[in-house]
């Protein structure tokens, strides 16, 4: 999997990410340097 572009955060965090594809939208949490504490779906 690859993402075009990039992101920068000041510190490790679990950040929200909205993914849109084929007319559908889903919000996921992206762990950057830390694990997110919610179960995977």
DSSP file (Angstrom, degrees, kcal/mol; ACC not computed):
  #  RESIDUE AA STRUCTURE BP1 BP2  ACC     N-H-->O    O-->H-N    N-H-->O    O-->H-N    TCO  KAPPA ALPHA  PHI   PSI    X-CA   Y-CA   Z-CA
    1    1 A X              0   0    0      0, 0.0     2,-0.3     0, 0.0     0, 0.0   0.000 360.0 360.0 360.0 141.0    0.0    0.0    0.0
    2    2 A X        -     0   0    0      2,-0.0     2,-0.4     0, 0.0     0, 0.0  -0.981 360.0-151.8-136.7 148.8    1.3    3.5   -0.8
    3    3 A X        -     0   0    0     -2,-0.3     2,-0.3     2,-0.1     0, 0.0  -0.981  18.0-132.9-121.0 129.0    0.1    7.0    0.0
    4    4 A X  S    S+     0   0    0     -2,-0.4     2,-0.2     2,-0.0    -2,-0.0  -0.612  76.4  11.2 -77.7 137.3    0.9   10.0   -2.3
    5    5 A X  S    S-     0   0    0     -2,-0.3     2,-0.3     2,-0.0    -2,-0.1  -0.617  83.4-112.0  95.4-156.7    2.1   13.0   -0.4
    6    6 A X        -     0   0    0     -2,-0.2     2,-0.3     2,-0.0    -2,-0.0  -0.959  12.9-138.0-164.9 178.6    3.2   13.0    3.2
    7    7 A X        -     0   0    0     -2,-0.3     2,-0.4     2,-0.0    -2,-0.0  -0.971   6.2-155.7-147.5 159.8    2.4   14.2    6.7
    8    8 A X        -     0   0    0     -2,-0.3     2,-0.3     3,-0.0    -2,-0.0  -0.999   7.7-173.3-139.8 135.7    4.4   15.6    9.6
    9    9 A X        -     0   0    0     -2,-0.4     3,-0.1     1,-0.1    -2,-0.0  -0.962  27.5-134.3-128.2 149.3    3.5   15.5   13.3
   10   10 A X  S    S+     0   0    0     -2,-0.3     2,-0.3     1,-0.1    -1,-0.1   0.778  89.1   3.9 -72.8 -27.5    5.3   17.2   16.2
   11   11 A X  S    S-     0   0    0     -3,-0.0    -1,-0.1    21,-0.0    21,-0.1  -0.971  96.4 -71.9-152.0 163.4    5.1   14.1   18.4
   12   12 A X        +     0   0    0     -2,-0.3     2,-0.3    21,-0.1    21,-0.2  -0.315  66.3 151.6 -58.3 137.9    4.0   10.5   18.2
   13   13 A X  E     -A   32   0A   0     19,-1.7    19,-2.9    21,-0.1     2,-0.7  -0.986  53.7-111.4-162.0 163.6    0.2   10.3   18.2
   14   14 A X  E     -A   31   0A   0     -2,-0.3     2,-0.3    17,-0.2    17,-0.2  -0.938  48.3-172.9-101.6 108.7   -2.9    8.3   17.1
   15   15 A X  E     -A   30   0A   0     15,-2.5    15,-3.5    -2,-0.7     2,-0.2  -0.804  24.2-112.7-112.7 146.3   -4.4   10.7   14.5
   16   16 A X  E     -A   29   0A   0     -2,-0.3     2,-0.4    13,-0.2    13,-0.2  -0.495  31.3-171.5 -75.0 144.2   -7.7   10.5   12.6
   17   17 A X  E     -A   28   0A   0     11,-3.0    11,-3.0    -2,-0.2     2,-0.6  -0.995  14.4-147.9-137.9 129.0   -7.6    9.9    8.9
   18   18 A X  E     -A   27   0A   0     -2,-0.4     2,-0.5     9,-0.2     9,-0.2  -0.879  15.0-162.3 -99.0 122.9  -10.5   10.0    6.4
   19   19 A X  E     -A   26   0A   0      7,-3.2     7,-2.3    -2,-0.6     2,-0.4  -0.917   6.2-172.6-108.0 124.9  -10.1    7.6    3.5
   20   20 A X  E     +A   25   0A   0     -2,-0.5     2,-0.3     5,-0.2     5,-0.2  -0.972  15.8 151.8-119.9 130.6  -12.3    8.2    0.4
   21   21 A X  E >   -A   24   0A   0      3,-2.3     3,-2.2    -2,-0.4    -2,-0.0  -0.947  64.1  -5.6-158.1 134.5  -12.4    5.7   -2.4
   22   22 A X  T 3  S-     0   0    0     -2,-0.3     3,-0.1     1,-0.3    -1,-0.0   0.843 128.8 -51.2  50.8  41.7  -15.0    4.7   -5.0
   23   23 A X  T 3  S+     0   0    0      1,-0.3     2,-0.3     0, 0.0    -1,-0.3   0.518 116.6 111.0  78.4   4.5  -17.7    7.0   -3.5
   24   24 A X  E <   -A   21   0A   0     -3,-2.2    -3,-2.3     2,-0.0     2,-0.4  -0.828  48.8-160.3-112.1 152.6  -17.2    5.6    0.0
   25   25 A X  E     +A   20   0A   0     -2,-0.3     2,-0.3    -5,-0.2    -5,-0.2  -0.994  10.7 175.0-133.1 137.5  -15.7    7.3    3.0
   26   26 A X  E     -A   19   0A   0     -7,-2.3    -7,-3.2    -2,-0.4     2,-0.5  -0.997  22.1-140.2-143.1 137.4  -14.3    5.8    6.2
   27   27 A X  E     +A   18   0A   0     -2,-0.3     2,-0.3    -9,-0.2    -9,-0.2  -0.861  28.5 172.2 -98.6 127.2  -12.6    7.3    9.2
   28   28 A X  E     -A   17   0A   0    -11,-3.0   -11,-3.0    -2,-0.5     2,-0.5  -0.897  31.7-120.1-128.3 159.2   -9.7    5.4   10.6
   29   29 A X  E     -A   16   0A   0     -2,-0.3     2,-0.6   -13,-0.2   -13,-0.2  -0.894  23.7-154.7-102.4 130.9   -7.1    6.1   13.3
   30   30 A X  E     -A   15   0A   0    -15,-3.5   -15,-2.5    -2,-0.5     2,-0.7  -0.914   7.6-143.2-109.6 118.8   -3.5    6.0   12.1
   31   31 A X  E     -A   14   0A   0     -2,-0.6     2,-0.7   -17,-0.2   -17,-0.2  -0.718  15.5-172.7 -83.1 117.2   -0.8    5.3   14.7
   32   32 A X  E    S-A   13   0A   0    -19,-2.9   -19,-1.7    -2,-0.7     3,-0.1  -0.874  80.0 -22.2-111.8  97.1    2.3    7.4   14.0
   33   33 A X  S    S+     0   0    0     -2,-0.7     2,-0.3   -21,-0.2   -21,-0.1   0.356 134.4  62.3  84.3  -5.4    5.0    6.2   16.4
   34   34 A X  S    S-     0   0    0    -21,-0.4     2,-0.3    -4,-0.0    -1,-0.2  -0.959  85.5-107.5-143.1 159.8    2.4    4.7   18.8
   35   35 A X        -     0   0    0     -2,-0.3     2,-0.3    -3,-0.1   -21,-0.1  -0.711  30.5-125.4 -87.3 140.7   -0.3    2.1   18.7
   36   36 A X        -     0   0    0     -2,-0.3    -5,-0.1    -7,-0.1    -7,-0.0  -0.676  16.8-136.7 -81.6 142.4   -4.0    3.2   18.6
   37   37 A X  S    S+     0   0    0     -2,-0.3     2,-0.3     2,-0.1    -1,-0.1   0.364  71.2  94.8 -87.1   5.4   -6.0    1.6   21.4
   38   38 A X  S    S-     0   0    0      1,-0.1    -2,-0.1    -9,-0.0    -9,-0.0  -0.726  81.0-103.3 -98.3 150.3   -9.1    0.6   19.5
   39   39 A X        -     0   0    0     -2,-0.3     2,-0.2     1,-0.1    -1,-0.1  -0.295  38.2-105.4 -67.3 151.1   -9.6   -2.9   18.0
   40   40 A X              0   0    0      1,-0.1    -1,-0.1    -2,-0.0     0, 0.0  -0.481 360.0 360.0 -73.0 146.7   -9.2   -3.4   14.3
   41   41 A X              0   0    0     -2,-0.2    -1,-0.1     0, 0.0    -2,-0.0   0.393 360.0 360.0-103.6 360.0  -12.3   -3.9   12.3
